[in-house]
Amino acid sequence: MSEGELFDYIVVGAGSAGCVLAERLTVSGRHRVLLLEAGPADRNLWIHVPLGYGKLFTNARYNWLYQSEPEAELNNRQIIQPRGKVLGGSSSINGLLYIRGQREDFDHWRQLGNTGWSYDDVLPYFLQSEDQQRPGEMNDHGRGGPLAVSDVETHPICDAFIEAAEQAGFPRNDDFNGASQEGAGYYQLTCRDARRCSTAKGYLKPALKRANLRVVSEALATRVLFEGKRAVGVEYRRDGRLHQARAAGEVVLAGGAFNSPQLLQLSGVGPGDLLRSHGIEVRHELPGVGADLQDHFQARFNYRCSEAITINDMMASLPRQVGAALDYLFNRKGPLTIGAGYAGGFFKTDPALASPDVQIHFILFSADAVGQKLHPFPGFLSSICQLRPDSRGTVRIKSADPAQAPAIQPNYLSAAHDRDVMIAAMKLQRRIMAQPAIKRYIVEELNPGPQCQSDSELLDFARAKGTTIFHPTSTCRMGQDSKSVVDERLRVRGIEGLRVIDGSIMPTVVSGNTNAAIVMIGEKGAHMMLEDAKTSAFSKAPTQLAS
């Protein structure tokens, strides 16, 4: 690529939304698109094996390995904040669960003034993205889309968990993306033939053959370039050198909830006092950039299992590891095919609630902490998280150096309501795990353990051991108020030719795993960009980039 080469669109970030944008914007052949990604290509074997996500928690080549600032309500612990740094972004390293969220989530977005974002408005974009494995069996699901969605194998302990939830008074649910989210069942994964279907696999790979798409990996975007209040290009660092590319149409940030606000702030768009404190010229004062960070917080309960049929047992035995590998290679079955949730469900901590407010991920392994070595004995875990937290945090640059990680401050459990819900959620989880169907598999609750009983003890456990479930959103929030960053067409307020299209635009975090909704945002964002391109010609290419 020649220096300063002109494109119609520049997309920064080849993640869950960025790969969608690259495919949809280039499919007609009319628009020339540059896709920049800070990480490498997705060639690592463990990216494509579903259970391999555990191998990527501490791999700095494919993971930004962010950490939060010390969290006041969590005993001043720093909480891991993994994000994908690879083609496919976090869709290449996540737990693969396909959950859209509740109808009420999107209807609430519309009630906040965001025209075109109700559930009925966004459903067509979910449908066109999806390639559902169960033809003819599920209503309101898509077939033939780029994102494969498939079932997992059944397992006796997972069957026992689902039965236990029914014994506790909750319904069984075979489709968490159907008419109702409530109940217990098996999760579906973004897989095809037992291989991960990231957005790099489903969307980007078919588009790579197109002459009007240019993908540049291992390219760290350092700032958006402006002429006045119009975005005209991007500066990025690759191979130790700074490069520039120009956009005749629009620049799109798709770096996610941490990197998109970081790049806006580095480019002079954000809270004025923050930018000036780091010597950055304020291009446009926008106080909401990096504000309103939302995330799902989880408490994980570990159990010693009565039978040696868990992933702990597979990993503790070389013959079992070999057997699992052979089963995967030749049959596309076995423990290597599962994601970060096997069974689970969505539940109400109060029957009077209109929809579930907590989610359980039931997983066939146990460990002291996320990403750590599995226990050397049979074990499994049940993790519970609050779906709609009131706590709000921030993402703020620490310096003008693009290579320095931003200060991530989620402020978990800072809202009293969140603390109350987590206590009720942990009690609900124990109620399910005490039922006869699952109790036969439990030798003991390892943590928090039987000594932890009172509300204050449960809250102390959450503060000492709780962590993220990896769903950060809302740091470039869509809305109509003074702190919103983008409008309902995802255009950055007060700036021309600049949009944010990723999970950071969610007005509120969806009720469940976020990847499916971010893919939908990419689909809808691309559609709006192409609509706008029909009604307004691109401005004449600038002759000189702003310094």
C-alpha positions in Angstrom: 0.0 0.0 0.0 1.4 3.4 -1.0 1.7 6.0 1.7 -1.5 8.1 2.0 -3.5 5.8 -0.3 -7.1 6.7 -0.6 -10.0 4.4 0.4 -13.7 5.0 0.7 -13.9 3.5 4.2 -11.2 2.8 6.8 -12.3 0.4 9.6 -10.1 0.3 12.7 -10.3 -3.1 14.4 -10.9 -6.5 12.8 -13.0 -7.9 15.6 -16.6 -9.0 16.1 -18.0 -6.0 14.4 -15.0 -4.9 12.2 -14.9 -8.2 10.2 -18.7 -7.8 9.6 -18.2 -4.3 8.3 -15.3 -5.4 6.0 -17.5 -8.0 4.4 -20.7 -6.1 4.0 -19.1 -2.8 2.8 -17.1 -4.6 0.1 -19.6 -7.1 -1.2 -21.0 -4.9 -3.9 -17.5 -4.1 -5.3 -18.3 -0.4 -5.4 -16.4 0.7 -2.2 -12.7 0.4 -1.4 -12.1 -0.6 2.2 -9.1 -0.7 4.4 -9.3 -2.9 7.5 -6.6 -2.3 10.2 -5.9 -4.8 13.0 -3.4 -4.4 15.8 -2.9 -8.1 16.1 -1.8 -10.9 13.8 -3.6 -13.4 11.6 -5.7 -16.1 13.3 -3.4 -19.0 12.5 -3.0 -20.4 16.0 -4.5 -23.9 16.3 -6.1 -23.1 19.7 -8.1 -20.3 18.2 -10.1 -22.8 16.1 -10.5 -25.6 18.6 -13.5 -24.6 20.8 -12.0 -25.6 24.2 -8.8 -23.9 23.1 -10.0 -20.5 24.4 -8.4 -21.5 27.8 -5.0 -21.5 26.1 -5.4 -17.9 25.1 -6.0 -16.3 28.4 -2.4 -15.4 28.9 -1.1 -15.4 25.4 0.1 -11.8 24.7 0.3 -12.4 21.0 -3.4 -12.8 20.6 -4.7 -11.1 23.8 -4.3 -7.5 25.0 -4.0 -8.9 28.5 -5.6 -5.7 30.0 -6.2 -5.4 33.7 -8.5 -3.1 35.6 -7.3 -0.5 38.0 -7.7 -1.5 41.7 -11.4 -2.1 42.4 -12.5 -0.5 45.6 -15.5 -2.8 46.2 -13.4 -5.9 45.4 -10.7 -5.5 48.1 -8.7 -3.3 45.8 -8.0 -6.2 43.5 -7.1 -5.7 39.8 -9.4 -7.8 37.6 -8.2 -9.3 34.3 -9.8 -7.8 31.2 -8.8 -10.1 28.3 -9.6 -8.8 24.8 -8.8 -10.3 21.4 -5.8 -8.9 19.6 -6.0 -10.9 16.4 -8.2 -11.1 13.2 -11.6 -11.8 14.6 -10.9 -9.9 17.8 -12.6 -11.3 20.9 -14.7 -13.6 18.7 -11.4 -15.5 18.1 -10.7 -16.0 21.8 -14.1 -15.9 23.6 -16.2 -18.7 25.0 -18.3 -19.1 21.8 -21.7 -18.8 23.4 -24.4 -17.5 21.1 -26.9 -15.3 23.1 -28.7 -12.4 21.6 -30.1 -10.8 24.8 -33.7 -10.2 25.7 -36.3 -8.5 23.6 -36.7 -6.0 26.5 -33.0 -5.0 26.1 -33.5 -3.6 22.6 -36.9 -2.2 23.3 -35.3 -0.2 26.2 -32.7 1.1 23.8 -35.6 2.4 21.6 -37.3 3.9 24.7 -34.2 5.9 25.4 -34.7 7.7 22.0 -32.6 5.5 19.7 -34.8 5.2 16.6 -34.4 2.0 14.8 -33.0 -0.1 17.7 -36.1 -1.9 19.1 -36.1 -5.7 19.0 -38.3 -5.8 15.9 -35.9 -3.4 14.3 -32.7 -5.4 15.0 -34.1 -8.9 14.6 -33.6 -8.9 10.8 -29.9 -8.3 11.3 -29.6 -11.2 13.8 -31.4 -13.4 11.2 -29.2 -12.4 8.3 -26.0 -13.0 10.3 -27.0 -16.5 11.5 -26.6 -20.0 10.1 -28.7 -22.0 12.6 -27.9 -25.7 12.7 -31.5 -26.8 13.5 -33.3 -26.3 10.2 -37.0 -26.0 10.5 -37.0 -26.5 14.3 -36.6 -23.0 15.6 -38.6 -19.9 14.9 -37.0 -16.5 14.3 -33.6 -18.0 13.4 -31.6 -17.4 10.3 -30.1 -20.0 8.0 -27.3 -19.5 5.5 -25.7 -16.5 7.2 -22.0 -16.1 7.8 -22.1 -16.9 11.6 -22.6 -20.6 12.3 -24.6 -21.5 15.4 -24.6 -25.1 16.5 -25.6 -27.4 19.4 -23.3 -29.1 21.9 -23.3 -32.8 22.9 -25.3 -33.7 25.9 -23.5 -34.8 29.1 -24.9 -36.5 32.2 -23.8 -33.8 34.6 -25.2 -31.1 32.4 -28.5 -33.1 32.2 -28.5 -33.3 36.0 -28.0 -29.5 36.3 -31.0 -28.8 34.0 -33.1 -31.3 35.8 -32.1 -29.7 39.1 -33.2 -26.3 37.9 -36.6 -27.8 37.1 -36.7 -29.4 40.5 -36.1 -25.9 41.9 -39.1 -24.6 40.1 -37.6 -23.2 36.9 -38.6 -24.2 33.4 -36.5 -26.0 30.9 -35.5 -23.9 27.9 -34.2 -25.4 24.7 -33.7 -22.0 22.9 -32.4 -19.1 24.9 -32.9 -16.9 21.8 -36.5 -17.9 21.3 -39.8 -16.5 22.6 -38.5 -16.4 26.2 -35.0 -16.4 27.7 -36.0 -17.8 31.1 -35.1 -21.3 32.2 -32.3 -23.9 32.1 -30.8 -25.7 29.1 -27.8 -26.3 26.8 -26.1 -23.3 25.2 -25.5 -23.1 21.5 -22.0 -22.1 20.2 -20.7 -20.2 17.2 -19.2 -23.3 15.7 -19.3 -25.2 12.4 -18.2 -28.8 12.3 -16.8 -28.4 15.8 -14.5 -25.5 14.7 -14.9 -22.0 16.0 -16.7 -19.7 13.7 -15.2 -16.3 14.6 -16.2 -13.3 12.5 -12.7 -13.6 10.8 -13.8 -17.1 9.7 -17.4 -16.5 8.9 -17.2 -13.0 7.4 -13.7 -11.9 6.6 -12.3 -15.1 5.0 -14.8 -15.1 2.2 -14.1 -11.4 1.6 -10.3 -11.6 1.4 -10.5 -12.5 -2.3 -12.1 -9.2 -3.2 -9.8 -6.6 -4.9 -11.6 -3.8 -3.1 -10.6 -5.0 0.4 -7.2 -4.4 1.9 -6.4 -5.9 5.3 -3.3 -4.8 7.2 -2.6 -6.7 10.4 -0.2 -5.9 13.2 -1.0 -2.3 12.6 -1.6 -0.2 15.7 -3.8 2.8 15.1 -2.3 5.8 16.8 -4.9 8.5 15.9 -7.7 9.6 13.7 -6.6 12.4 11.3 -8.8 15.4 10.9 -9.4 18.5 8.7 -11.4 20.8 11.0 -14.3 18.7 12.3 -14.1 16.1 9.6 -12.2 12.8 9.9 -10.1 12.3 6.8 -7.8 9.3 7.6 -6.0 7.2 10.2 -2.4 7.1 11.3 -1.0 3.8 12.4 2.2 2.1 13.4 3.5 -0.9 11.7 7.0 -2.4 11.5 8.3 0.4 13.7 7.2 3.1 11.3 4.2 5.5 11.2 1.9 5.3 8.2 -1.1 7.2 7.0 -4.2 6.2 5.0 -6.9 8.5 3.8 -10.7 8.1 3.7 -12.8 9.8 1.1 -15.9 8.6 2.8 -15.8 7.6 6.5 -13.5 6.4 9.2 -15.1 3.7 11.4 -13.8 2.7 14.9 -14.5 -0.9 15.7 -11.9 -1.5 18.4 -14.4 -2.4 21.2 -15.2 -1.0 24.6 -11.6 -0.3 25.5 -9.8 0.5 22.3 -12.4 2.7 20.6 -12.7 5.3 23.4 -8.9 5.1 23.8 -8.3 6.0 20.2 -10.9 8.8 20.3 -9.2 10.3 23.3 -5.7 10.0 21.7 -7.2 11.8 18.6 -8.4 14.7 20.7 -12.1 13.7 21.0 -13.2 13.2 24.6 -13.2 14.9 28.0 -11.3 18.1 27.6 -9.6 18.1 31.0 -8.3 14.5 30.5 -6.9 15.3 27.1 -5.2 18.5 28.1 -3.7 16.8 31.1 -1.8 14.6 28.7 -0.8 17.3 26.3 -3.4 16.4 23.6 -5.1 19.1 21.6 -8.8 19.0 22.1 -10.3 18.5 18.7 -13.8 18.1 20.0 -15.0 18.1 23.6 -17.1 15.0 24.2 -17.3 14.1 27.9 -19.0 10.8 27.3 -16.1 9.2 25.6 -14.9 6.5 27.9 -17.7 7.0 30.4 -20.5 4.6 31.3 -18.5 1.4 31.2 -20.7 -1.6 31.9 -19.7 -5.2 32.4 -21.1 -8.5 33.8 -19.6 -9.5 37.1 -19.6 -13.2 38.1 -19.1 -15.4 41.2 -17.9 -18.9 40.5 -18.8 -21.8 42.8 -16.5 -24.9 42.5 -17.5 -28.4 43.3 -15.7 -31.7 43.8 -17.4 -34.3 41.6 -18.3 -37.8 42.6 -17.4 -39.3 39.2 -14.3 -39.0 37.1 -16.1 -37.7 34.0 -15.1 -34.0 34.0 -12.5 -32.1 31.9 -10.3 -32.1 35.0 -10.0 -35.8 34.6 -9.2 -35.6 30.9 -6.5 -33.0 31.5 -5.0 -35.0 34.4 -4.4 -38.1 32.2 -2.2 -38.3 29.2 -4.1 -41.3 27.7 -7.3 -39.4 28.1 -5.8 -36.3 26.5 -4.8 -38.4 23.5 -8.2 -40.0 23.4 -9.9 -36.6 23.4 -7.6 -35.4 20.7 -8.4 -38.4 18.5 -12.1 -38.1 19.2 -12.0 -34.5 18.1 -9.8 -35.1 15.0 -11.8 -38.1 13.6 -15.3 -37.6 15.0 -15.5 -33.9 15.9 -16.8 -34.9 19.3 -15.7 -34.9 22.9 -14.5 -32.4 25.4 -12.5 -30.3 23.0 -15.8 -29.2 21.3 -17.2 -27.3 24.3 -17.1 -23.6 25.1 -17.1 -21.4 28.2 -20.6 -22.5 29.0 -21.9 -26.0 28.5 -25.3 -25.9 30.1 -26.8 -23.0 32.1 -29.7 -20.7 32.1 -31.4 -17.4 32.9 -33.3 -16.9 36.1 -35.3 -14.3 38.1 -34.1 -13.5 41.6 -37.6 -12.2 42.3 -40.6 -13.9 40.7 -42.2 -10.4 40.2 -39.6 -9.4 37.7 -40.6 -9.2 34.1 -37.6 -11.1 32.8 -34.5 -12.9 34.1 -31.9 -10.7 35.9 -29.2 -13.4 36.4 -27.4 -16.0 34.2 -25.6 -19.2 35.1 -22.8 -20.8 33.2 -22.4 -24.4 34.1 -19.0 -25.8 33.1 -17.4 -29.3 33.4 -14.1 -28.2 34.9 -13.0 -26.4 38.1 -10.1 -24.2 38.9 -9.2 -21.7 41.6 -9.5 -18.7 39.2 -10.2 -17.9 35.6 -7.3 -19.0 33.4 -5.5 -21.0 36.1 -4.6 -24.7 36.2 -7.5 -27.1 36.6 -7.8 -29.0 39.8 -6.2 -32.5 39.9 -9.4 -34.2 40.9 -12.9 -34.5 39.3 -14.6 -31.1 39.5 -17.0 -28.7 37.8 -18.2 -25.2 38.4 -21.3 -23.1 38.3 -20.9 -19.4 37.7 -23.6 -16.8 38.3 -23.6 -13.2 37.0 -26.0 -10.2 37.2 -27.4 -9.3 33.8 -28.3 -5.6 34.2 -25.8 -3.9 36.6 -26.3 -0.4 37.8 -22.6 0.1 38.4 -20.8 2.3 35.9 -17.1 2.7 35.2 -14.6 4.5 32.9 -11.9 3.9 30.3 -9.4 6.8 30.3 -6.0 7.1 28.6 -3.0 7.2 30.9 -0.7 9.1 28.5 -0.5 10.2 24.9 1.3 7.0 24.1 -1.0 4.7 22.0 0.9 1.7 23.1 0.1 2.2 26.8 -2.9 0.4 28.0 -5.8 2.7 29.2 -6.9 2.9 32.8 -9.9 0.5 33.0 -12.1 1.1 36.0 -15.4 -0.9 35.9 -16.4 -0.1 39.5 -17.9 -3.5 40.0 -20.5 -3.7 42.9 -20.3 0.1 43.4 -24.1 0.2 43.2 -26.0 -1.1 46.2 -28.6 -2.8 43.9 -25.8 -4.8 42.3 -24.6 -6.1 45.7 -28.2 -7.1 46.6 -28.8 -8.9 43.3 -25.5 -10.8 43.6 -26.3 -12.0 47.1 -29.8 -13.2 45.9 -28.2 -14.8 42.8 -25.7 -16.8 44.8 -28.6 -18.1 47.0 -30.5 -19.0 43.9 -27.5 -20.9 42.5 -27.2 -22.8 45.8 -30.9 -23.6 45.7 -30.4 -25.3 42.3 -27.3 -27.1 43.3 -29.0 -28.6 46.4 -31.6 -30.4 44.3 -31.4 -34.3 44.2 -30.7 -34.5 40.4 -27.3 -32.7 40.8 -26.6 -33.4 44.4 -25.6 -37.0 43.6 -22.6 -35.6 41.7 -21.4 -33.3 44.4 -18.9 -34.5 47.0 -18.5 -31.0 48.4 -18.7 -27.3 47.6 -15.1 -26.3 47.4 -15.8 -22.6 47.4 -17.2 -20.5 48.9 -17.7 -23.6 51.0 -20.3 -24.5 53.7 -18.8 -22.0 56.2 -20.1 -19.2 54.0 -23.8 -18.8 54.7 -24.9 -15.3 55.7 -25.5 -12.4 53.3 -22.4 -10.6 54.5 -20.3 -13.8 54.1 -21.6 -14.3 50.5 -20.9 -10.7 49.6 -17.4 -11.0 51.1 -16.8 -14.1 48.9 -17.9 -12.2 45.8 -15.6 -9.3 46.7 -12.6 -11.6 47.4 -13.1 -14.0 44.4 -15.5 -12.4 41.9 -14.4 -11.4 38.5 -15.5 -10.2 35.1 -17.4 -12.5 32.6 -15.7 -10.5 29.8 -18.6 -8.4 28.5 -17.5 -4.7 28.6 -19.8 -2.3 26.7 -21.2 1.3 26.5 -18.0 3.5 26.6 -19.1 5.3 23.4 -22.7 5.1 24.3 -25.5 5.7 21.7 -28.2 8.1 22.9 -29.8 11.5 22.8 -28.5 13.0 26.1 -25.4 15.3 26.5 -23.1 12.4 27.6 -23.9 10.2 24.6 -21.1 9.7 22.1 -22.9 8.5 18.9 -26.4 9.1 17.5 -28.8 6.4 16.4 -26.9 6.0 13.1 -23.6 5.5 15.1 -22.1 8.8 13.9 -19.8 10.5 16.5 -21.6 13.6 17.7 -20.1 16.9 16.4 -17.7 15.2 14.0 -18.2 14.4 10.3 -17.1 11.3 8.6 -16.5 9.3 11.8 -18.6 6.5 13.3 -18.2 4.0 16.1 -19.6 0.5 15.3 -18.9 -2.1 18.1 -20.0 -3.1 21.6 -19.0 0.3 23.0 -22.2 1.9 21.5 -24.7 -0.2 23.5 -26.8 2.2 25.6 -27.0 -0.6 28.2 -25.3 -4.0 28.2 -27.5 -6.7 26.8 -28.8 -9.5 29.1 -26.4 -12.3 28.3 -23.2 -12.9 26.4 -22.5 -10.0 24.1 -20.8 -11.3 20.9 -24.1 -12.0 19.0 -25.4 -8.5 19.7 -22.1 -7.0 18.6 -22.3 -8.9 15.3 -25.8 -7.6 14.9 -24.4 -4.0 15.5 -21.9 -4.6 12.7 -24.6 -5.8 10.4 -26.9 -2.8 11.1 -24.0 -0.3 11.1 -22.9 -1.5 7.7 -26.4 -1.3 6.3 -26.8 2.3 7.6 -23.4 3.3 6.1 -24.4 1.9 2.7 -27.8 3.7 2.9 -26.1 7.0 3.7 -23.6 6.5 0.8 -26.6 6.4 -1.7 -28.0 9.7 -0.6 -24.8 11.8 -0.1 -21.8 11.6 -2.4 -18.4 11.3 -0.7 -16.7 14.6 -0.2 -13.7 15.4 -2.5 -10.6 13.8 -1.2 -8.4 16.2 0.8 -5.2 17.2 -0.8 -3.3 17.3 2.4 -3.7 15.5 5.7 -3.9 17.5 8.9 -0.9 17.2 11.1 
